[in-house]
Amino acid sequence: MFRQRKPKRFNYNPRFSNENEETSSDNEAQGSKEFLREWREARRGKRKSRPIISMRTLLIVLVLLLICMYVLERKYIQ
């Protein structure tokens, strides 16, 4: 009447298995050397440094300063 589902089959290999200890240590050593090489190359590359105060912020401060100077000049030099 009802069809039974087949059990799923998983291809799980444990991370810290004793079976492939020799091959995994070789792969780890090669992987870590490759990772270090890529990391060093990335560090040597040009770094983009952000300016402490962006150009947009400086323009806003300049405009506000000019407005304040104008208002104070009108108020005290009439």
C-alpha angles and dihedrals in degrees: 000000000000120000115232117229117239114244113259119248118219126197097213120164114188115239096227100039120158092213098072099029096130097047093043093053090052091049091048093051092049092045093050092049090051091047092051092049092051091045092052091048090051092050092051092053122095113284121217108227119196116225114247092237117028123229090246092057091049091052092050091050091048093051092048091049092051091049091050091049091050093049093047092047092052092047099050104029103052 
